[in-house]
Amino acid sequence: MSPLKLQDFAANAVQDLRPAIPADDEVRLAAYEEGYTAGWEDASAAQAETQSEVATAVAQHLQTLTFGYQDARRHVLLSLQPLLLHATEVLLPEVAKLTLPSIVAEALVPLAQTLADAPVTLRLAPSARLEVERHLAALEGLAVVLVEDDGLTGGQVFLESGPIETQIDLDAATTAVTRAVRDFLELQRTERHDE
């Protein structure tokens, strides 16, 4: 008699554990993977485009704000032009004239203390003598000789003691400040026309 042959289920059991995917399902799975990948790429591209648009919009708004600030600043400066010119051309010389005696005294005291034995000569314009003399009267013990010089303006004083000479020229200082303000305002005016 022939030996009994039994069917071997172990070899088929490994194969049976894997689900059988019909050919149609494999095509659908491949199509799903392809669609998923394409969708991911589209979403990434859309996000990058949105970020680029936002960055461009922010840059444009910042540029608009910068121009707005510059225009406002220039407008304010140009509207203040009459006040600034009046302050530098009228008020500043008057303030310099009023402060000249104090400035002379501030320069004179250290010089006189350094050279205690030698008198200090002040060369000044005749128009400035009275105020300077009145102010120096309060400073006792200083040997000061006032010499009027018609060649000097009201804001110029020369302090001389031996070989040392100090110049105070408030007129040149006020002229320089006035010129600087005028140049600045002219620059603001030309920048506005250049745009």
Order of alpha helices (4+ residues) and beta strands (2+ residues): alpha-alpha-alpha-alpha-beta-alpha-beta-beta-beta-alpha
